[in-house]
């Protein structure tokens, strides 16, 4: 039975051969061959990170020197600089977020298994109307999600939840619209309350769904969301929820 299970999972069973070698030795050699290109990839990545860090340090040195000179000459004050830094920082953060630049991670981050503000809704009774629209809203995963390795992230946009060509989360069962990793779902899924989200419901109590959810590129294209001004995202739900 054990060998049958191994064969079902790997295509081989213990003691069998591949390429004239025992399967254990074949796997060991394949892993060694794979290690070299992976190591080369890491070397390139780490080299680029090191070069970028050096450039960032150089730029920071010039910037700090400039600020110190301006302060010494009485042209600006520390208070004025701090106020402007906060304003510009918020503007740049929004621009980075809008363009999908950099690495996206939940901030703040909570332990999803001890998260105390889970939202409880009778979702199955409404799926025929909303079609699981919340599973089309992108959001960032946490370090806990990534290290756990169960919930998949988008390799092209780290570390956003991975979505299929249809825009739905890859972990949603397309037939039942249920979650296939429900017990391991991220905090934004646990905290999201669609009752407060006009992107999905025009009137939750009256079961009036927002027709925009039936559009192909919802919710990524803001031009298509004529009913959805001032709505919060599922990423916001995860980021703002407290322990």
N, C-alpha and C positions, 0 to 999 in steps of 0.2 A: 504493500500500500504506500509506504514512504517513497519508494522509487517511482511509483506511478504519479504521485503528487509532484515530485521533483521534475519528472519529465513533462508534466502538464505546464509547469511554470517556466522551465528553462529550455525545454526541447531535448534535454538529456537526462539521464538518470545516473546515480552514483555508480562508478565502475565502468560506464560506457566510454567510448572513445570518440574523438573529433580530430580530424587531420592526422590520424595515426597516433595520437597521444591520449592518455587517460584524461577524462574531462576536467579533473581538478588541475592538472598541469596545463591543459589548454587554456583554462580560464586565467590561471596565474600569468601565463605568458602574454595573453591578450591584454590583461590589466597593465603589465609592464610596458607593452607597446603603446597603450593609450596614455600612459603617464608622461611620456616625452612631449607630445604635442600640447597636453594640458599644462605641463610645466612651462613650455615655451610661451603659451598664452598668458600665464600668470606673470612671467618675466616681463613681457611687453606691457601688460597692464600696470605692474608695479613701477616699471621704468617711467611710464607716462605720468603716473601719480607723483613720483619723485620730482620729475621735471616741472610739473605744474606747481608743486609745493614750493620749489625754489623760486619760480616766477612770482607766485603769490607773496612770498616773503619779501622779494625785491620791491614789488608794488606797494606792499604795506609799509616798508621802510621809507619810501619816497612820500607816501601819504602822511605818515606820522611826522616826518620832518617838516612837511609843508604846514600842517596844522600847528606845530609848535612855533614855527616862524610867524604865522599869522597872529597867534595869541600873544607872542612876545612883542609884536609891533602894535598890539592893541586894536587890530582890525576886526577881530571876532572875540567872543567870550566862550568859555566852556559851556555855559547854559544855552547859548544860542546854537552851538554845535550839537549838543545833545538833543535839543528839540528837533532840529533839522534832520539829524541822523535817524530818529524814530520815524519821521514822516517819509523820508526817502526809503528806509528799510521796508516799511509796509508796502510802498508802491512797487518796489522791486520784487518782493515776495509774491505779490499778486500777479506780476508780469511773468515770473518764473512758473507759477502755478498754471496760468492761462496757456503758456506755450509748452507745458509738459517738460520743462528743463530740470535737470538734476534728478536726484533720487527722492522718491516720495515715500515717506514713512509716517505712521500714525504718531501724532504729537499733540497732547500727552498720550502715553501708552499705559494700558491697564491689563492685568491678568484676566484673560477672557473666561477662565474657568471659575473665578471668584467674583466676576463682575456682578454687581448688585442691582443694576438698573435696566435689566432686560425688559423689553416691551412685549406684552402678551396680547396677541390679537387672534381672532377667529379667521385666520387667513384662508383655509380651505373653502369657506363659504363665499369668498369674494374672488377667488382665482379666475372664475369664468368671466369676470368683468375686467379685472386689472391685468390678467395674464402674467402675473408675477413681475410687474414692471420694475419693482425695486431691485430685481436681479439684473437690471440693465444699467443701473447707476454705478459708475466707477468710483472706487475708493482705494486708499492706501492700506496695505497690510501692516502688521506690527512685526517687530523683531521676533516675538514669540511665534507668530504664524510662520515666518520664514524658517526659523530654526527647527520647528516641528516638522516641516516638510510635507504636510498633508494638503493644505490649501495652496493652489498653484498661483504664481504671479506671472504677469506679462513680461516675457523676456525682453521685449522691445521697449517697455516703459517700467523699469523697476521703481517701486515694488507695488504697482497697481494690481488689483485683482485681475486674473486672466479671464478674458471674455472670448466667446466664439465669434464666427463670422456673422452670426445673427444678432450680435450685441449682448447676448445673455451670458451670465457667468457660466464658466465651463462645468461647474459642479451642479448645475440645475438639470434635473431630469426633464428632457424636452416633452415627454409624454404626460407625466403626472404634474409637472411644474414644481415638484418637491426638491428639497436640497439633499444631495447625496453625501454631504459631509456635515450634516446638521449639528451633531454633537461637538464638532470642531470648528464651527463657523466663527468668523472674526467678530470683534467687538462692534464694528459698525452695523453688522447684520443683527446683532443682539439688541443694539440701542435704537435702531431706526424705527421711527413711528410715522407710518404713512398717513395717519389721520391728520397730521400737521403739515403735510406736504402737498401744495397745490399743483405740483407737477403731475401727480397721480390722480388725486381726487379733487373735483370741484366742490363736492359736498359728500363727505364720508358717511354721515348718518343717513342720507337719502340715497346712498349708493350711486352717486353721479360721478362717473369717471371722467377724467380729463381726456378729450379726444386726441390730444397731442401724442399720447403714448402709443398710438397706432401708426405713427409716422416712422419711416425707415431709420432715420438717424437720431431719433430721440434717445437720450436727452442731450447729446453732445452739441447739436447745432442750436444755439440760442435763437436763431432767426425763425426756427420752427415752433418755438414755444410761446405763442401769442397769449396763452392763458396763464402763464406761469411766472409772472414777475414777482420778485421778492420771496422765492421759495428756497428752502434750505435743501442741501444735498445729503446723501447718506454718509458722505465723508464728514460733513459737518456734524452729523448726529454722533458719529463715533468719536470725533475730536473733542466735542463739547461735553459729552456725558461724563459725570464724575463717578468716583468709586462708591 
